Amino acid sequence: MNVTVIGAGLAGSECAWQLAQRGIQVELHEMKPEKMTPAHTTEYFAELCCSNSLRGAGLENAVGLLKEELRRLDSLILQCADATRVEAGGALAVDRHGFAKLVTEKIRSHPNITVIPGEVTELPEGEVIIASGPLTSDALAETLQELLGVHSDLHFFDAAAPLVSAESVDMEHAWMGSRYDKGTDDYVNCPMNQEEYDAFWKELTTAQEAEVHGFEDSQVFEGCMPVEVMARRGHDTLLYGPLKSRGLDDPRTGRWPYAVVQLRRDNAEGTVYNLVGFQTHLKFPEQRRVFSMIPALRNAEFLRYGVMHRNTFLDSPRLLDRYYRLKKEPRIAFAGQMTGVEGYVESAASGFLVGIETARRLKGQPPVDFPREMAIGALALYISNESVTQFQPMNINFGIIPPLDHFVKGKRNKNAEISQRALAILEEKKADILA
């Protein structure tokens, strides 16, 4: 009835919590703060390295469904996210440090969890769950390579957006508002006319990048692509991506601008904002030079520049089953981004499922078998689907959830009904899952 969990990120923290809540004694290993990575800056667990947004909150969004499933099933990550929420229109965003601090406090105070600091280089005996994340240390990665063989030798690079101080944004060239006036006015919208955008785009496409060994544009995961890579794909690419102006009426003109850069609140006090969709690996001076061409950011104070970091994941359909267990050695399971789930909420969901199913197995209980109709189940069944031959990291989406057996007019209405079907299934299973 003892389990070792390696890594106290979103997945590892959630996994440890679910195990501990079911009476399992957990040894949670975390190498911070003894050993840090290029993307981490604090000693807290569940540190958010990129955006502070957990993405869409509505049930017409697949990630909104995933969050609601976790919320109803007593997820630690959702509990802490809701408690540290900052306004972000139709999204769930959190106070970055407040969230991580709260997760850490809850984990450290749980009587069934023993936190052991320091780097893990060899896998211990017994039940082990590896949630070491995309920045797994080289020593542990080598151990996993020996264990898994060629199927573990996959990687891509992830990118984090810059942060600016709120007081340094020129509000004479910006306004507060959300797209289509949805929710409250939570975003700072920084417009550009065509001449300003053309100059910005030209400089962005030729700006100097930082050295990242092994990096090539073709390896960049589409869901977290650096803004300069998007820009090089064509003059209008950004206009249909992070700089799209659709649904953003400039109060000074009553029209949609040619391009809009959105800033999202990054802390509860509203003193720090991040550039939405501006993940980048440009050199720091180049970031300041190019991003300051945005009129509202001409005098911006950059509190953190964007960075690139390594992101490692497995060829999970060849290696893992629907419970994220290693097929050839079921005492070992994986959780988090290493399994090929992409995103904060998806990582937490994998840790949640692994924690629950491991506890049930140790207690001699049958597995829950989350169905494909639920977002939690759809994600697990996707990463373990052997028919997926060219495996790539996947955000939760309605494309991997079975469609309805009847016609519903309108995509949003259809998605909302798919979500209601999932939540109805959840309610039938809830008592058993939480037992």
For each residue, the residues with C-beta under 8 A, 3 or more apart:
1: 23 24 25 362
2: 24 25 26 27 126 127
3: 19 24 25 26 27 126 127 128 129 358 362
4: 26 27 29 124 126 127 128 129
5: 8 12 15 16 19 26 27 28 29 128 129 131
6: 12 29 120 128 129 130 131 132 140
7: 11 12 29 30 130 131 132 133 336
8: 5 12 13 16 28 29 30 32 45 46 104 107 115 131
9: 12 13 45 46 47 131 132 133 336 347
10: 13 14 46 77 336 344 347 348 351
11: 7 14 15 131 133 335 336 337 347 348 350 351 354
12: 5 6 7 8 9 15 16 28 30 45 129 131 132 133 335 336 351
13: 8 9 10 16 17 28 45 46 76 77 103 107 351
14: 10 11 17 18 75 76 77 335 348 351 352 355
15: 5 11 12 18 19 129 131 335 351 352 354 355 358
16: 5 8 12 13 19 20 26 28 107 110 113 355
17: 13 14 20 21 76 106 107 110 113 355
18: 14 15 21 22 76 351 352 355 356 359
19: 3 5 15 16 22 24 26 112 355 358 359
20: 16 17 23 24 25 26 110 111 112 113
21: 17 18 74 112
22: 18 19 355 356 359 360 363
23: 1 20 112 359
24: 1 2 3 19 20 112 358 359 362
25: 1 2 3 20 112 114
26: 2 3 4 5 16 19 20 112 113 114
27: 2 3 4 5 114 116
28: 5 8 12 13 16 107 113 114 115 116
29: 4 5 6 7 8 116 117 118 120
30: 7 8 12 45 115 116 117
31: 34 35 117 118 119 120 137
32: 8 35 36 40 42 43 47 117
33: 36 43 117
34: 31 117 118 119
35: 31 32 118 119 137
36: 32 33 40 41
37: 40 135 137 309
38: 135 307 309
39: 49 135 158 160 307 309
40: 32 36 37 47 49 135
41: 36 47
42: 32 47 97 100
43: 32 33 104
44: 47 97 100 101 103 104
45: 8 9 12 13 30 100 103 104 107
46: 8 9 10 13 77 80 99 100 103 104
47: 9 32 40 41 42 44 100
48: 51 52 94 96 99 100 344
49: 39 40 158 160 309
50: 158 159 160 161 224 279
51: 48 93 160 161 264 274 276
52: 48 86 93 94 95 96 99 264 266 267 274
53: 88 91 92 93 264
54: 63 67 81 91 92 93 94 344 345
55: 61 63 64 91 92 343 344 345
56: 61 63 64 90 91 92
57: 61 64 67 90 91 92
58: 61 64 90
59: 64 65 68 415 416 419 420
60: 64 411 412 413 415 416 419
61: 55 56 57 58 64 65 415
62: 65 66 375 395 396 397 398 401 415
63: 54 55 56 66 67 343 345 346 395 396
64: 55 56 57 58 59 60 61 67 68 419
65: 59 61 62 68 69 375 396 418 419 422 423
66: 62 63 69 70 345 346 349 375 376 379 396
67: 54 57 63 64 70 71 78 81 92 345
68: 59 64 65 71 72 419 423
69: 65 66 72 73 349 374 375 376 422 423 426
70: 66 67 73 75 77 78 345 348 349 352 376
71: 67 68 75 78 79 82
72: 68 69 423 426 427 430
73: 69 70 352 426 430 433 434
74: 21 79 434
75: 14 70 71 78 79 348 352
76: 13 14 17 18 79 80 103 106 107
77: 10 13 14 46 70 80 81 103 344 345 348 352
78: 67 70 71 75 81 82 348
79: 71 74 75 76 82 83
80: 46 76 77 83 84 94 99 102 103 106
81: 54 67 77 78 84 85 92 94 99
82: 71 78 79 85 92
83: 79 80 102
84: 80 81 94 95 98 99 102 268
85: 81 82 92 93 94 95
86: 52 93 94 95 265 266 267 268 270
87: 93 183 184 186 265
88: 53 91 92 93 186 187 264 265
89: 178 179 182 183 184 186 187
90: 56 57 58 178 182 183
91: 53 54 55 56 57 88 264
92: 53 54 55 56 57 67 81 82 85 88
93: 51 52 53 54 85 86 87 88 264 265 266
94: 48 52 54 80 81 84 85 86 98 99
95: 52 84 85 86 98 99 267 268
96: 48 52 99 100 266 267
97: 42 44 100 101 267
98: 84 94 95 101 102 267 268
99: 46 48 52 80 81 84 94 95 96 102 103
100: 42 44 45 46 47 48 96 97 103 104
101: 44 97 98 104 105
102: 80 83 84 98 99 105 106
103: 13 44 45 46 76 77 80 99 100 106 107
104: 8 43 44 45 46 100 101 107 108
105: 101 102 108 109
106: 17 76 80 102 103 109 110
107: 8 13 16 17 28 45 76 103 104 110 113 115
108: 104 105 113 115
109: 105 106
110: 16 17 20 106 107 113
111: 20
112: 19 20 21 23 24 25 26
113: 16 17 20 26 28 107 108 110
114: 25 26 27 28
115: 8 28 30 107 108
116: 27 28 29 30
117: 29 30 31 32 33 34
118: 29 31 34 35
119: 31 34 35 137 139 140
120: 6 29 31 123 132 140
121: 137 139 140 143
122: 143
123: 120 128 130 143 147 332
124: 4 128
125:
126: 2 3 4 331
127: 2 3 4 331 358 362
128: 3 4 5 6 123 124 331 332 333
129: 3 4 5 6 12 15 332 333 334 335 354 355 358
130: 6 7 123 144 332 333 334 335 338
131: 5 6 7 8 9 11 12 15 334 335 336 338 351
132: 6 7 9 12 120 135 136 137 140 336 338
133: 7 9 11 12 136 336 337 338 347
134: 158 309 310 311 312 313 337 338
135: 37 38 39 40 132 309 310 311 312
136: 132 133 140 141 144 312 338
137: 31 35 37 119 121 132 140 141
138: 141 142
139: 119 121 142 143
140: 6 119 120 121 132 136 137 143 144
141: 136 137 138 144 145 312
142: 138 139 145 146
143: 121 122 123 139 140 146 147
144: 130 136 140 141 147 148 152
145: 141 142 148 149 152 153
146: 142 143
147: 123 143 144 152 329 332
148: 144 145 151 152 314 319 326
149: 145 152
150: 153
151: 148 154 314 315 318 319
152: 144 145 147 148 149 314 315 319
153: 145 150
154: 151 312 313 314 315
155: 214 219 310 311 312 313
156: 219 220 221 311 313 393
157: 212 215 219 220 221 281 308 309 310 311
158: 39 49 50 134 221 224 279 308 309 310 311
159: 50 224 225 226 279 280 281 306 307 308 309
160: 39 49 50 51 279 304 306 307 308 309
161: 50 51 274 275 276 277 278 279 280 306
162: 274 275 278 280 287 291 302 304 305 306
163: 266 272 273 274 275 302 303 304
164: 168 169 263 272 273 274 275 297 300 301 302 303
165: 168 169 271 272 273 300 301 303
166: 169 188 265 270 271 272 273
167: 271 301
168: 164 165 297 299 300 301
169: 164 165 166 174 188 190 263 273 296 297 300
170: 173 174 295 296 297 298 299
171: 174 175 188 296
172:
173: 170 190 191 295 296 298
174: 169 170 171 188 189 190 191 263 296
175: 171 188 189 250 251 252
176: 185 186 187 188 189
177: 181 185 187 189 248 249 251
178: 89 90 181 182 183 184 185 186 187
179: 89 182 187 246 247 248
180: 247
181: 177 178 249
182: 89 90 178 179
183: 87 89 90 178 186
184: 87 89 178
185: 176 177 178
186: 87 88 89 176 178 183 264 265
187: 88 89 176 177 178 179 262 263 264 276
188: 166 169 171 174 175 176 262 263 273 296
189: 174 175 176 177 248 250 260 261 262 263
190: 169 173 174 260 261 262 263 294 295 296 297
191: 173 174 245 250 257 258 259 260 295 296
192: 196 197 200 243 257 258 259 260 261 294 295
193: 196 197 257 258
194: 197 198 258
195: 198 199
196: 192 193 199 200 258 259 293 294 295
197: 192 193 194 200 201 239 243 258 259
198: 194 195 201 202 235
199: 195 196 202 203 293
200: 192 196 197 203 204 290 293 294
201: 197 198 204 205 231 235 238
202: 198 199 205 206
203: 199 200 206 207 289 290 293
204: 200 201 207 227 228 231 290
205: 201 202 228 231 232
206: 202 203
207: 203 204 228 282 283 286 289 290
208: 282 283 286
209: 212 228 281 282 283 286
210: 281 282 283 284 308
211:
212: 157 209 215 281 308
213:
214: 155 219
215: 157 212 219 220 281 308
216: 219 220
217: 220 229 232
218:
219: 155 156 157 214 215 216
220: 156 157 215 216 217 224 225 226 229
221: 156 157 158 224 225 311 342 392 393
222: 225
223: 342 343 393 395
224: 50 158 159 220 221 279 342
225: 159 220 221 222 229 230 279
226: 159 220 229 230 279 280 281 282 306 308
227: 204 230 231 238 242 277 278 279 280
228: 204 205 207 209 231 232 280 281 282
229: 217 220 225 226 232 233
230: 225 226 227 233 237 238 241 242
231: 201 204 205 227 228 237 238
232: 205 217 228 229
233: 229 230 237
234: 237
235: 198 201
236: 239 240
237: 230 231 233 234 240 241
238: 201 227 230 231 241 242 243 259
239: 197 236 243 244 245 258 259
240: 236 237 244
241: 230 237 238 244 277
242: 227 230 238 261 262 276 277 278
243: 192 197 238 239 259 260 261 277
244: 239 240 241 259 260
245: 191 239 248 256 257 258 259 260
246: 179 256
247: 179 180 256
248: 177 179 189 245 256 257 260
249: 177 181 254 255 256
250: 175 189 191 253 254 255 256 257
251: 175 177 254
252: 175
253: 250 257
254: 249 250 251
255: 249 250
256: 245 246 247 248 249 250 260
257: 191 192 193 245 248 250 253 260
258: 191 192 193 194 196 197 239 245
259: 191 192 196 197 238 239 243 244 245
260: 189 190 191 192 243 244 245 248 256 257
261: 189 190 192 242 243 275 276 278 294 296 297
262: 187 188 189 190 242 275 276 277
263: 164 169 174 187 188 189 190 273 274 275 276
264: 51 52 53 88 91 93 186 187 273 274 276
265: 86 87 88 93 166 186 270 272 273
266: 52 86 93 96 163 272 273 274
267: 52 86 95 96 97 98 270 271 272
268: 84 86 95 98
269: 272
270: 86 166 265 267
271: 165 166 167 267
272: 163 164 165 166 265 266 267 269 303
273: 163 164 165 166 169 188 263 264 265 266
274: 51 52 161 162 163 164 263 264 266 278
275: 161 162 163 164 261 262 263 278 291
276: 51 161 187 242 261 262 263 264
277: 161 227 241 242 243 262
278: 161 162 227 242 261 274 275 291 306
279: 50 158 159 160 161 224 225 226 227 306
280: 159 161 162 226 227 228 287 306 308
281: 157 159 209 210 212 215 226 228 306 307 308
282: 207 208 209 210 226 228 286 287 290 306
283: 207 208 209 210 286 287
284: 210 287 288 305
285: 288 289
286: 207 208 209 282 283 289 290
287: 162 280 282 283 284 290 291 302 305 306
288: 284 285 291 292 302 305
289: 203 207 285 286 292 293
290: 200 203 204 207 282 286 287 293
291: 162 275 278 287 288 294 297 300 302
292: 288 289 297 298 299 300
293: 196 199 200 203 289 290 297 298
294: 190 192 196 200 261 291 297 298
295: 170 173 190 191 192 196 298
296: 169 170 171 173 174 188 190 191 261 300
297: 164 168 169 170 190 261 291 292 293 294 300
298: 170 173 292 293 294 295
299: 168 170 292
300: 164 165 168 169 291 292 296 297
301: 164 165 167 168
302: 162 163 164 287 288 291 305
303: 163 164 165 272
304: 160 162 163
305: 162 284 287 288 302
306: 159 160 161 162 226 278 279 280 281 282 287
307: 38 39 159 160 281
308: 157 158 159 160 210 212 215 226 280 281
309: 37 38 39 49 134 135 157 158 159 160
310: 134 135 155 157 158
311: 134 135 155 156 157 158 221 337
312: 134 135 136 141 154 155 338
313: 134 154 155 156 316 337 338 339 340 393
314: 148 151 152 154 319 320 334 338 339 340
315: 151 152 154 318 319 391
316: 313 319 320 334 339 340 383 384 391
317: 320 383 384 385 386 387 388 391
318: 151 315 386 391
319: 148 151 152 314 315 316 326 327
320: 314 316 317 324 325 326 327 333 334 339 383 384
321: 324 325 327 330 384
322: 369 380 381 384
323: 333 353 354 357 358 367 380
324: 320 321 333 334 335 339 350 353 354 380 383 384
325: 320 321 330 332 333
326: 148 319 320 329 330 332 333 334
327: 319 320 321 330
328:
329: 147 326 332
330: 321 325 326 327 333
331: 126 127 128
332: 123 128 129 130 147 325 326 329
333: 128 129 130 320 323 324 325 326 330 354 358
334: 129 130 131 314 316 320 324 326 338 339 354
335: 11 12 14 15 129 130 131 324 338 339 347 350 351 354 355
336: 7 9 10 11 12 131 132 133 339 341 347 350 351
337: 11 133 134 311 313 340 341 342 347 393
338: 130 131 132 133 134 136 312 313 314 334 335
339: 313 314 316 320 324 334 335 336 350 383
340: 313 314 316 337 383 391 392 393 394
341: 336 337 346 347 349 350 379 383 393 394
342: 221 223 224 337 346 393 394 395
343: 55 63 223 346 347 395 396
344: 10 48 54 55 77 347 348
345: 54 55 63 66 67 70 77 348 349 396
346: 63 66 341 342 343 349 350 379 394 395 396
347: 9 10 11 133 335 336 337 341 343 344 350 351
348: 10 11 14 70 75 77 78 344 345 351 352
349: 66 69 70 341 345 346 352 353 375 376 379 396
350: 11 324 335 336 339 341 346 347 353 354 379 380 383
351: 10 11 12 13 14 15 18 131 335 336 347 348 354 355
352: 14 15 18 70 73 75 77 348 349 355 356 376
353: 323 324 349 350 356 357 370 376 380
354: 11 15 129 323 324 333 334 335 350 351 357 358
355: 14 15 16 17 18 19 22 129 335 351 352 358 359
356: 18 22 352 353 359 360 368 433
357: 323 353 354 360 361 367 368
358: 3 15 19 24 127 129 323 333 354 355 361 362
359: 18 19 22 23 24 355 356 362 363
360: 22 356 357 363 365 366 367 368
361: 357 358 364 365 367
362: 1 3 24 127 358 359
363: 22 359 360
364: 361
365: 360 361
366: 360
367: 323 357 360 361
368: 356 357 360 429 432 433
369: 322 377
370: 353 374 376 377 380 429
371: 374 377 425
372: 377 378 381 400 401 402
373: 377 378 401 402 421 422 425
374: 69 370 371 377 378 422 425 426
375: 62 65 66 69 349 378 379 396 401 422
376: 66 69 70 349 352 353 370 379 380
377: 369 370 371 372 373 374 380 381
378: 372 373 374 375 381 382 396 400 401
379: 66 341 346 349 350 375 376 382 383 394 396 400
380: 322 323 324 350 353 370 376 377 383 384
381: 322 372 377 378 384 385 400
382: 378 379 385 388 394 400
383: 316 317 320 324 339 340 341 350 379 380 391 394
384: 316 317 320 321 322 324 380 381
385: 317 381 382 388
386: 317 318
387: 317
388: 317 382 385 391
389:
390:
391: 315 316 317 318 340 383 388
392: 221 340
393: 156 221 223 313 337 340 341 342
394: 340 341 342 346 379 382 383 397 400
395: 62 63 223 342 343 346
396: 62 63 65 66 343 345 346 349 375 378 379 400
397: 62 394 400 401
398: 62 401 415 418
399:
400: 372 378 379 381 382 394 396 397
401: 62 372 373 375 378 397 398 418 422
402: 372 373
403: 418
404: 407 408 414 417 418 421
405:
406:
407: 404
408: 404 413 414 417
409: 413 414
410: 413 414
411: 60 414 415
412: 60 415 416
413: 60 408 409 410 416 417
414: 404 408 409 410 411 417 418
415: 59 60 61 62 398 411 412 418 419
416: 59 60 412 413 419 420
417: 404 408 413 414 420 421
418: 65 398 401 403 404 414 415 421 422
419: 59 60 64 65 68 415 416 422 423
420: 59 416 417 423 424
421: 373 404 417 418 424 425
422: 65 69 373 374 375 401 418 419 425 426
423: 65 68 69 72 419 420 426 427
424: 420 421 427 428
425: 371 373 374 421 422 428 429
426: 69 72 73 374 422 423 429 430
427: 72 423 424 430
428: 424 425
429: 368 370 425 426 432 433
430: 72 73 426 427 433 434
431: 434 435
432: 368 429 435
433: 73 356 368 429 430
434: 73 74 430 431
435: 431 432
